[in-house]
Amino acid sequence: MGAKVLERFPAGAPRGSWPAEEYAAERREEGEPATVVMDLKSDAFLVVVPAEGD
C-alpha cells in the first residue's frame, strides 16, 4: 500500500499544539481520507492519503 504525503510537520510543536492532526481533520472535512503518521527518520509527522490506484 502506497501513500501520498500532503504535508509534513516537525515533531517539536509546542505542548498542547497538534498542527498535523488539525491539518488532517481539515482535509477529512473536505472528503480526503487523511491520516497522520510519524516518520522516525526525519522526526516529523506526515499527513498522508492513500496513493491513487490503491
N, C-alpha and C positions, 0 to 999 in steps of 0.2 A: 504494500500500500504506500503510495507516494503522497506527499503533501506540498501545498504551495504556501510559502511564508508571506503573509500580508504585511507584517510589521514586527520589529524586534525592540525590546525594552531592556535596559540594563537591570540586573538583579538588585542593584543597590538603591532602590527607590526609598524615599523616607518612610519611616514606620507609619503604618495605617494607610499608606498610599498603594493602590493596586492598579497602575495605569494599563497594564496588559489585560487584566480582567475587565476593566471598564471599556477598553477598545473592543475586545471580543464581544462583550454584551451589546455594544452599539451595532456591530456587524450582524449579530444574531437577530436584532430587531429589524434589520434590513433584509433578513431572509438568508444570510450566509451561515453555514454550519461551522462557525469559527470556534476554535478550541485553543487553550493556552498550554504550551509545553515548555519545559526547561531544557535549554541547551547547555549542558555542563561544560563543554569545551570553551564556549565563549562567555559563560556566566551571564546568560541573558534569557529572558522569557520571550518565546516566539508565539505569535498569534498565527495559527495555520488553518487552512481549509483543505479538504481532500482534493488531490490533483484531479483535473478533468480526465475523464476516462476510467477512473477507479470506481 
